[in-house]
Amino acid sequence: MTAHAKPRTARHEPPPKPLGTRPALVAFANELATAEGWDAATLRRQLAAASDLPKVKQLILPASTPSAKNWAAYRDRFIEPKRIDAGATFWDEHAEALARAEAQYGVPAEVIVGIIGVETFYGRITGGFKVLDALATLAFDFPAAHPRAAERQAFFRSELAEFLRLTREQGLAAEDVRGSYAGALGWPQFMPGSWRQHAVDFDGDGHINLMASPVDAIGSVAHYLAAHGWKPGQPTHFDGVTLTDDAAQRARLLAPDIKPTFSAAELAEAGATLPEAARGHAGPLAVIQLQNGGAAPTVLLGTENFWVVTRYNWSAYYALAVIELGRAVKTRYQVSSAGSRTGPDGFSGATGSAAPQVQ
């Protein structure tokens, strides 16, 4: 700071105001309380006291000037050394649960690890918003500037109801639960409705706890993907596809986006050159194009399993980041596991024990 510079004062934002007893909130509380057998007056007071959060409304809006999509930049946010190292540690600590989830649900451990790594950096970043406040804000004061305001507000009103059911079922104080600005919860960032429908007690303690049990998170992610149609043994995608130069044909192939639509034979007939592994694929394929800023786009063929990953987050960029992070973590885990088993002399690195190591 120079001698003449004035010290910067901290910017104090006014405290958020309670939502209050607006008609939509009162009607929602009365209807939900009647359906669930709860006390309507208590629920009205609880929701009316929830804070209307300006930050949540700001975050839910699309960027006013969207930046150009760039897969390479997006990839670098997630497939980076610290996250890969954390993932390998997570795998090492929960190898039994990951193997059990893969055996039970058919979802590869690397996909489960990739999702938890992208979602919360293996439990490090689970969100600091009060979920009741966030969901109530989006349910009753959703920003009208959003291009799908009515649809999204209805979704969050539904998730608020699911959250209130969930907290009662789990014995949680709704006012104390924290998560993302959109109301996602715990290690796997499940929305309340997904928690109630797909979460499982995978650690066998008689209680589902996605906030504090990474083992429950592992089983729940696998169950979620299986419930959405994961096909064991099927690859997620094929690299190395080349599309035709015919603009009309390219546009037709790219139009369905992430939805698997075309057979391998139909793609070939449309002028696409397929990698050998994809030519014998029996199921439908999606032609997915990821932008790389000013560089040439990345083109791949997504299978039905790629589509299943996008049911977690409807984005090809997200799905490919999950898949590539999972692969990178698997490689790191395998290398570190091999190193721990074998010392420089070629024998087991364990000392002072004749018991075999459990892998």
DRENDO-1510 file (C-alpha; in Angstrom, 1 decimal, always signed):
<recs>
REC; n; res; u; v; w
REC; 1; MET; +0.0; +0.0; +0.0 .
REC; 2; THR; +1.4; +3.4; -1.0 .
REC; 3; ALA; +1.6; +6.3; +1.5 .
REC; 4; HIS; -1.4; +8.1; +0.0 .
REC; 5; ALA; -3.6; +5.1; -0.6 .
REC; 6; LYS; -6.8; +4.9; +1.5 .
REC; 7; PRO; -7.4; +1.7; +3.4 .
REC; 8; ARG; -10.1; -0.4; +1.8 .
REC; 9; THR; -13.1; -0.9; +4.0 .
REC; 10; ALA; -14.9; -4.2; +4.2 .
REC; 11; ARG; -18.1; -4.4; +2.3 .
REC; 12; HIS; -20.9; -5.3; +4.6 .
REC; 13; GLU; -24.0; -6.8; +3.0 .
REC; 14; PRO; -27.3; -6.4; +4.9 .
REC; 15; PRO; -28.4; -9.6; +6.7 .
REC; 16; PRO; -30.9; -11.6; +4.7 .
REC; 17; LYS; -34.5; -11.1; +5.4 .
REC; 18; PRO; -36.9; -13.9; +6.3 .
REC; 19; LEU; -39.3; -15.1; +3.6 .
REC; 20; GLY; -42.3; -14.3; +5.7 .
REC; 21; THR; -45.9; -15.5; +5.3 .
REC; 22; ARG; -46.3; -14.9; +1.5 .
REC; 23; PRO; -49.4; -16.6; +0.0 .
REC; 24; ALA; -47.5; -19.3; -2.0 .
REC; 25; LEU; -45.5; -20.3; +1.1 .
REC; 26; VAL; -48.6; -20.6; +3.3 .
REC; 27; ALA; -50.4; -22.7; +0.7 .
REC; 28; PHE; -47.4; -24.9; +0.3 .
REC; 29; ALA; -47.1; -25.4; +4.0 .
REC; 30; ASN; -50.8; -26.2; +4.5 .
REC; 31; GLU; -50.9; -28.7; +1.6 .
REC; 32; LEU; -47.7; -30.5; +2.7 .
REC; 33; ALA; -48.7; -30.6; +6.3 .
REC; 34; THR; -52.1; -32.1; +5.5 .
REC; 35; ALA; -50.5; -34.7; +3.2 .
REC; 36; GLU; -47.9; -35.7; +5.7 .
REC; 37; GLY; -49.9; -35.4; +8.9 .
REC; 38; TRP; -47.7; -32.6; +10.3 .
REC; 39; ASP; -48.8; -29.5; +12.2 .
REC; 40; ALA; -49.5; -26.8; +9.7 .
REC; 41; ALA; -48.9; -23.9; +12.0 .
REC; 42; THR; -45.5; -25.2; +13.0 .
REC; 43; LEU; -44.5; -25.7; +9.3 .
REC; 44; ARG; -45.7; -22.3; +8.3 .
REC; 45; ARG; -43.6; -20.7; +11.0 .
REC; 46; GLN; -40.5; -22.7; +10.1 .
REC; 47; LEU; -40.7; -21.8; +6.4 .
REC; 48; ALA; -41.6; -18.1; +7.1 .
REC; 49; ALA; -38.5; -17.8; +9.2 .
REC; 50; ALA; -36.2; -19.2; +6.5 .
REC; 51; SER; -33.9; -16.6; +5.1 .
REC; 52; ASP; -34.3; -15.2; +1.6 .
REC; 53; LEU; -30.7; -15.5; +0.3 .
REC; 54; PRO; -29.7; -13.1; -2.5 .
REC; 55; LYS; -26.4; -15.0; -3.1 .
REC; 56; VAL; -28.4; -18.2; -3.9 .
REC; 57; LYS; -30.5; -16.3; -6.5 .
REC; 58; GLN; -27.4; -14.9; -8.0 .
REC; 59; LEU; -25.7; -18.2; -8.3 .
REC; 60; ILE; -28.7; -20.0; -9.9 .
REC; 61; LEU; -28.8; -17.6; -12.8 .
REC; 62; PRO; -26.9; -18.4; -16.0 .
REC; 63; ALA; -24.0; -16.0; -16.6 .
REC; 64; SER; -25.1; -12.8; -18.3 .
REC; 65; THR; -22.2; -13.1; -20.8 .
REC; 66; PRO; -21.4; -16.8; -21.0 .
REC; 67; SER; -17.8; -17.7; -21.7 .
REC; 68; ALA; -16.9; -19.9; -24.6 .
REC; 69; LYS; -16.9; -23.6; -23.6 .
REC; 70; ASN; -13.5; -25.1; -23.3 .
REC; 71; TRP; -13.1; -28.8; -22.5 .
REC; 72; ALA; -9.4; -28.5; -22.0 .
REC; 73; ALA; -9.8; -25.8; -19.4 .
REC; 74; TYR; -12.8; -27.6; -17.7 .
REC; 75; ARG; -10.7; -30.8; -17.6 .
REC; 76; ASP; -7.8; -29.1; -15.9 .
REC; 77; ARG; -10.1; -28.1; -13.0 .
REC; 78; PHE; -10.6; -31.7; -12.0 .
REC; 79; ILE; -7.9; -33.9; -13.5 .
REC; 80; GLU; -5.1; -32.3; -11.5 .
REC; 81; PRO; -2.5; -33.7; -9.1 .
REC; 82; LYS; -4.1; -32.8; -5.7 .
REC; 83; ARG; -7.4; -34.3; -6.6 .
REC; 84; ILE; -5.8; -37.4; -8.1 .
REC; 85; ASP; -3.7; -37.9; -5.0 .
REC; 86; ALA; -6.8; -37.4; -2.8 .
REC; 87; GLY; -8.7; -39.9; -4.9 .
REC; 88; ALA; -6.0; -42.5; -4.5 .
REC; 89; THR; -6.0; -42.1; -0.8 .
REC; 90; PHE; -9.8; -42.4; -0.8 .
REC; 91; TRP; -9.6; -45.6; -2.8 .
REC; 92; ASP; -7.0; -47.0; -0.5 .
REC; 93; GLU; -9.1; -46.2; +2.6 .
REC; 94; HIS; -12.3; -47.6; +1.1 .
REC; 95; ALA; -11.1; -50.3; -1.3 .
REC; 96; GLU; -13.4; -52.9; +0.3 .
REC; 97; ALA; -16.6; -50.8; -0.1 .
REC; 98; LEU; -15.7; -49.9; -3.7 .
REC; 99; ALA; -15.1; -53.5; -4.6 .
REC; 100; ARG; -18.4; -54.5; -2.9 .
REC; 101; ALA; -20.3; -51.7; -4.7 .
REC; 102; GLU; -18.9; -52.8; -8.0 .
REC; 103; ALA; -19.8; -56.4; -7.4 .
REC; 104; GLN; -23.3; -55.6; -6.2 .
REC; 105; TYR; -24.4; -52.9; -8.6 .
REC; 106; GLY; -22.1; -53.5; -11.6 .
REC; 107; VAL; -20.7; -49.9; -11.6 .
REC; 108; PRO; -16.9; -49.8; -11.9 .
REC; 109; ALA; -15.1; -48.4; -8.8 .
REC; 110; GLU; -13.4; -45.8; -10.9 .
REC; 111; VAL; -16.7; -44.2; -12.0 .
REC; 112; ILE; -17.8; -44.0; -8.4 .
REC; 113; VAL; -14.5; -42.5; -7.4 .
REC; 114; GLY; -14.7; -40.1; -10.3 .
REC; 115; ILE; -18.1; -38.8; -9.3 .
REC; 116; ILE; -17.3; -38.2; -5.6 .
REC; 117; GLY; -14.0; -36.6; -6.6 .
REC; 118; VAL; -15.7; -34.1; -9.0 .
REC; 119; GLU; -18.6; -33.5; -6.7 .
REC; 120; THR; -16.9; -32.8; -3.4 .
REC; 121; PHE; -13.1; -33.4; -3.7 .
REC; 122; TYR; -13.6; -36.5; -1.6 .
REC; 123; GLY; -15.7; -34.8; +1.1 .
REC; 124; ARG; -13.6; -31.7; +1.3 .
REC; 125; ILE; -16.1; -29.4; -0.3 .
REC; 126; THR; -19.8; -30.2; +0.5 .
REC; 127; GLY; -21.3; -26.7; +0.7 .
REC; 128; GLY; -21.8; -24.1; +3.4 .
REC; 129; PHE; -25.3; -22.9; +2.7 .
REC; 130; LYS; -28.2; -23.7; +5.0 .
REC; 131; VAL; -30.2; -26.0; +2.9 .
REC; 132; LEU; -33.5; -25.0; +4.3 .
REC; 133; ASP; -32.8; -21.3; +3.4 .
REC; 134; ALA; -31.4; -22.2; +0.0 .
REC; 135; LEU; -34.3; -24.4; -1.1 .
REC; 136; ALA; -37.0; -22.1; +0.4 .
REC; 137; THR; -35.4; -19.1; -1.5 .
REC; 138; LEU; -35.5; -21.0; -4.8 .
REC; 139; ALA; -39.0; -22.4; -4.0 .
REC; 140; PHE; -40.7; -19.1; -3.2 .
REC; 141; ASP; -38.4; -16.3; -4.6 .
REC; 142; PHE; -36.9; -17.8; -7.7 .
REC; 143; PRO; -35.4; -15.1; -9.9 .
REC; 144; ALA; -37.8; -14.3; -12.8 .
REC; 145; ALA; -34.9; -13.5; -15.0 .
REC; 146; HIS; -34.0; -17.2; -15.4 .
REC; 147; PRO; -35.0; -18.5; -18.8 .
REC; 148; ARG; -36.8; -21.5; -17.3 .
REC; 149; ALA; -38.0; -19.8; -14.1 .
REC; 150; ALA; -41.4; -21.5; -13.7 .
REC; 151; GLU; -40.0; -25.0; -14.4 .
REC; 152; ARG; -37.0; -24.6; -12.0 .
REC; 153; GLN; -39.1; -23.0; -9.2 .
REC; 154; ALA; -41.5; -26.0; -9.4 .
REC; 155; PHE; -38.5; -28.4; -9.2 .
REC; 156; PHE; -37.1; -26.6; -6.1 .
REC; 157; ARG; -40.5; -26.5; -4.4 .
REC; 158; SER; -40.6; -30.3; -4.9 .
REC; 159; GLU; -37.1; -30.7; -3.5 .
REC; 160; LEU; -38.0; -28.5; -0.5 .
REC; 161; ALA; -40.8; -30.9; +0.3 .
REC; 162; GLU; -38.4; -33.8; -0.1 .
REC; 163; PHE; -35.9; -32.1; +2.2 .
REC; 164; LEU; -38.5; -31.6; +4.9 .
REC; 165; ARG; -39.5; -35.2; +4.7 .
REC; 166; LEU; -35.9; -36.3; +4.7 .
REC; 167; THR; -35.0; -34.4; +7.8 .
REC; 168; ARG; -37.9; -35.8; +9.7 .
REC; 169; GLU; -37.1; -39.3; +8.6 .
REC; 170; GLN; -33.4; -38.9; +9.5 .
REC; 171; GLY; -34.0; -37.1; +12.8 .
REC; 172; LEU; -32.1; -34.0; +11.5 .
REC; 173; ALA; -32.7; -30.4; +12.5 .
REC; 174; ALA; -33.6; -28.9; +9.2 .
REC; 175; GLU; -32.3; -25.5; +10.1 .
REC; 176; ASP; -28.8; -26.9; +10.8 .
REC; 177; VAL; -28.2; -28.9; +7.6 .
REC; 178; ARG; -25.7; -27.4; +5.2 .
REC; 179; GLY; -25.1; -28.1; +1.5 .
REC; 180; SER; -24.7; -26.5; -1.8 .
REC; 181; TYR; -26.5; -23.3; -2.9 .
REC; 182; ALA; -29.0; -25.6; -4.9 .
REC; 183; GLY; -29.6; -27.8; -1.9 .
REC; 184; ALA; -27.4; -30.8; -2.7 .
REC; 185; LEU; -26.2; -32.8; +0.2 .
REC; 186; GLY; -23.2; -34.6; +1.5 .
REC; 187; TRP; -20.3; -36.5; +0.0 .
REC; 188; PRO; -22.1; -37.4; -3.3 .
REC; 189; GLN; -24.1; -34.1; -3.4 .
REC; 190; PHE; -27.5; -35.8; -3.7 .
REC; 191; MET; -30.6; -33.6; -3.9 .
REC; 192; PRO; -33.0; -34.5; -1.2 .
REC; 193; GLY; -35.3; -36.4; -3.5 .
REC; 194; SER; -32.4; -38.5; -4.8 .
REC; 195; TRP; -31.3; -39.2; -1.2 .
REC; 196; ARG; -34.8; -40.5; -0.3 .
REC; 197; GLN; -35.0; -42.6; -3.5 .
REC; 198; HIS; -31.5; -43.9; -4.1 .
REC; 199; ALA; -29.4; -43.6; -0.9 .
REC; 200; VAL; -28.5; -46.8; +0.8 .
REC; 201; ASP; -27.1; -47.9; +4.2 .
REC; 202; PHE; -23.9; -49.4; +2.7 .
REC; 203; ASP; -21.9; -49.4; +5.9 .
REC; 204; GLY; -24.5; -51.5; +7.7 .
REC; 205; ASP; -25.0; -49.3; +10.7 .
REC; 206; GLY; -28.7; -49.1; +10.3 .
REC; 207; HIS; -28.7; -45.4; +9.3 .
REC; 208; ILE; -28.1; -43.7; +5.9 .
REC; 209; ASN; -25.7; -40.8; +6.4 .
REC; 210; LEU; -24.4; -39.2; +3.2 .
REC; 211; MET; -23.1; -36.3; +5.3 .
REC; 212; ALA; -20.6; -38.3; +7.3 .
REC; 213; SER; -20.3; -41.8; +5.8 .
REC; 214; PRO; -18.2; -42.1; +2.7 .
REC; 215; VAL; -19.1; -45.8; +2.6 .
REC; 216; ASP; -22.8; -44.9; +2.4 .
REC; 217; ALA; -21.9; -42.4; -0.3 .
REC; 218; ILE; -20.1; -45.1; -2.3 .
REC; 219; GLY; -23.0; -47.5; -2.2 .
REC; 220; SER; -25.5; -44.7; -2.9 .
REC; 221; VAL; -23.7; -43.4; -6.0 .
REC; 222; ALA; -23.5; -47.0; -7.4 .
REC; 223; HIS; -27.1; -47.6; -6.6 .
REC; 224; TYR; -28.1; -44.3; -8.3 .
REC; 225; LEU; -26.3; -45.2; -11.5 .
REC; 226; ALA; -27.6; -48.8; -11.6 .
REC; 227; ALA; -31.1; -47.5; -11.1 .
REC; 228; HIS; -30.6; -45.2; -14.1 .
REC; 229; GLY; -29.7; -48.1; -16.4 .
REC; 230; TRP; -25.9; -48.7; -16.0 .
REC; 231; LYS; -24.9; -51.7; -18.1 .
REC; 232; PRO; -22.1; -53.7; -16.6 .
REC; 233; GLY; -19.2; -54.3; -18.9 .
REC; 234; GLN; -20.2; -51.6; -21.4 .
REC; 235; PRO; -17.7; -48.9; -22.2 .
REC; 236; THR; -18.7; -45.3; -21.5 .
REC; 237; HIS; -17.5; -43.9; -24.8 .
REC; 238; PHE; -15.2; -44.3; -27.8 .
REC; 239; ASP; -12.5; -41.8; -28.9 .
REC; 240; GLY; -11.2; -41.4; -32.4 .
REC; 241; VAL; -14.3; -40.7; -34.4 .
REC; 242; THR; -14.1; -38.5; -37.5 .
REC; 243; LEU; -17.3; -36.9; -38.8 .
REC; 244; THR; -18.1; -36.2; -42.4 .
REC; 245; ASP; -17.4; -32.8; -43.9 .
REC; 246; ASP; -21.0; -32.5; -45.1 .
REC; 247; ALA; -22.5; -29.8; -42.9 .
REC; 248; ALA; -26.1; -31.1; -43.0 .
REC; 249; GLN; -25.0; -34.6; -42.1 .
REC; 250; ARG; -22.8; -33.3; -39.2 .
REC; 251; ALA; -25.7; -31.2; -37.9 .
REC; 252; ARG; -28.0; -34.2; -38.0 .
REC; 253; LEU; -25.6; -36.4; -36.1 .
REC; 254; LEU; -24.9; -33.7; -33.5 .
REC; 255; ALA; -28.5; -32.7; -32.9 .
REC; 256; PRO; -29.4; -35.3; -30.3 .
REC; 257; ASP; -26.3; -34.2; -28.2 .
REC; 258; ILE; -25.8; -36.6; -25.3 .
REC; 259; LYS; -28.8; -38.9; -26.1 .
REC; 260; PRO; -27.6; -42.2; -27.7 .
REC; 261; THR; -29.5; -42.3; -31.0 .
REC; 262; PHE; -27.6; -43.8; -33.8 .
REC; 263; SER; -26.3; -47.3; -34.5 .
REC; 264; ALA; -22.7; -47.8; -35.6 .
REC; 265; ALA; -24.0; -48.8; -39.1 .
REC; 266; GLU; -26.1; -45.6; -39.3 .
REC; 267; LEU; -23.1; -43.5; -38.3 .
REC; 268; ALA; -21.0; -45.1; -41.0 .
REC; 269; GLU; -23.7; -44.6; -43.6 .
REC; 270; ALA; -23.7; -40.9; -42.6 .
REC; 271; GLY; -20.0; -40.6; -43.4 .
REC; 272; ALA; -18.5; -40.9; -40.0 .
REC; 273; THR; -15.3; -42.9; -39.6 .
REC; 274; LEU; -15.5; -45.0; -36.5 .
REC; 275; PRO; -12.7; -46.5; -34.4 .
REC; 276; GLU; -12.5; -50.3; -34.7 .
REC; 277; ALA; -13.8; -50.8; -31.1 .
REC; 278; ALA; -17.0; -48.8; -31.9 .
REC; 279; ARG; -17.8; -50.6; -35.1 .
REC; 280; GLY; -19.0; -53.7; -33.3 .
REC; 281; HIS; -20.9; -51.9; -30.6 .
REC; 282; ALA; -24.5; -53.2; -30.5 .
REC; 283; GLY; -26.2; -50.4; -28.7 .
REC; 284; PRO; -27.1; -46.8; -29.7 .
REC; 285; LEU; -24.4; -44.1; -29.7 .
REC; 286; ALA; -24.4; -40.3; -29.3 .
REC; 287; VAL; -22.1; -38.1; -31.3 .
REC; 288; ILE; -20.8; -35.7; -28.7 .
REC; 289; GLN; -18.8; -32.6; -29.5 .
REC; 290; LEU; -16.9; -30.7; -26.8 .
REC; 291; GLN; -15.6; -27.3; -27.6 .
REC; 292; ASN; -12.0; -26.3; -26.9 .
REC; 293; GLY; -12.2; -22.5; -27.2 .
REC; 294; GLY; -10.5; -21.5; -30.5 .
REC; 295; ALA; -8.9; -25.0; -31.0 .
REC; 296; ALA; -10.5; -27.9; -32.8 .
REC; 297; PRO; -13.4; -29.5; -30.8 .
REC; 298; THR; -13.1; -32.9; -29.2 .
REC; 299; VAL; -15.5; -35.5; -30.7 .
REC; 300; LEU; -16.4; -38.8; -29.2 .
REC; 301; LEU; -19.1; -41.4; -29.3 .
REC; 302; GLY; -21.1; -41.8; -26.0 .
REC; 303; THR; -22.7; -45.1; -25.1 .
REC; 304; GLU; -25.7; -45.7; -22.9 .
REC; 305; ASN; -23.4; -45.7; -19.9 .
REC; 306; PHE; -22.1; -42.2; -20.8 .
REC; 307; TRP; -25.8; -41.2; -20.9 .
REC; 308; VAL; -26.2; -42.7; -17.4 .
REC; 309; VAL; -23.3; -40.6; -16.0 .
REC; 310; THR; -25.1; -37.5; -17.4 .
REC; 311; ARG; -28.2; -38.4; -15.3 .
REC; 312; TYR; -26.1; -37.3; -12.4 .
REC; 313; ASN; -25.3; -33.9; -14.1 .
REC; 314; TRP; -26.7; -33.3; -17.6 .
REC; 315; SER; -23.4; -32.3; -19.1 .
REC; 316; ALA; -21.0; -34.1; -21.5 .
REC; 317; TYR; -18.2; -32.0; -20.0 .
REC; 318; TYR; -19.1; -33.2; -16.5 .
REC; 319; ALA; -19.4; -36.8; -17.6 .
REC; 320; LEU; -16.1; -37.0; -19.3 .
REC; 321; ALA; -14.4; -35.2; -16.4 .
REC; 322; VAL; -15.8; -37.9; -14.1 .
REC; 323; ILE; -14.6; -40.7; -16.3 .
REC; 324; GLU; -11.1; -39.3; -16.9 .
REC; 325; LEU; -10.6; -38.4; -13.2 .
REC; 326; GLY; -11.7; -42.0; -12.2 .
REC; 327; ARG; -9.2; -43.5; -14.7 .
REC; 328; ALA; -6.4; -41.2; -13.4 .
REC; 329; VAL; -7.1; -42.1; -9.8 .
REC; 330; LYS; -7.3; -45.8; -10.6 .
REC; 331; THR; -3.8; -45.6; -12.2 .
REC; 332; ARG; -2.4; -43.7; -9.3 .
REC; 333; TYR; -4.0; -46.1; -6.8 .
REC; 334; GLN; -2.6; -49.2; -8.6 .
REC; 335; VAL; +0.9; -47.7; -8.7 .
REC; 336; SER; +0.9; -46.7; -5.1 .
REC; 337; SER; -0.6; -50.1; -4.0 .
REC; 338; ALA; +2.1; -52.0; -6.0 .
REC; 339; GLY; +4.8; -49.8; -4.4 .
REC; 340; SER; +3.5; -50.5; -0.9 .
REC; 341; ARG; +3.5; -54.3; -1.6 .
REC; 342; THR; +7.0; -54.4; -3.0 .
REC; 343; GLY; +10.1; -52.9; -1.5 .
REC; 344; PRO; +13.4; -52.0; -3.4 .
REC; 345; ASP; +14.7; -55.5; -2.9 .
REC; 346; GLY; +11.6; -57.0; -4.6 .
REC; 347; PHE; +10.1; -58.4; -1.4 .
REC; 348; SER; +7.1; -57.2; +0.5 .
REC; 349; GLY; +7.6; -53.7; +2.1 .
REC; 350; ALA; +5.8; -54.9; +5.3 .
REC; 351; THR; +8.0; -55.5; +8.3 .
REC; 352; GLY; +7.5; -57.2; +11.6 .
REC; 353; SER; +4.6; -59.4; +10.5 .
REC; 354; ALA; +4.3; -62.7; +8.8 .
REC; 355; ALA; +0.6; -62.2; +8.0 .
REC; 356; PRO; -0.3; -61.7; +4.4 .
REC; 357; GLN; -1.5; -58.3; +3.4 .
REC; 358; VAL; -5.2; -58.0; +2.5 .
REC; 359; GLN; -5.5; -56.2; -0.9 .
</recs>
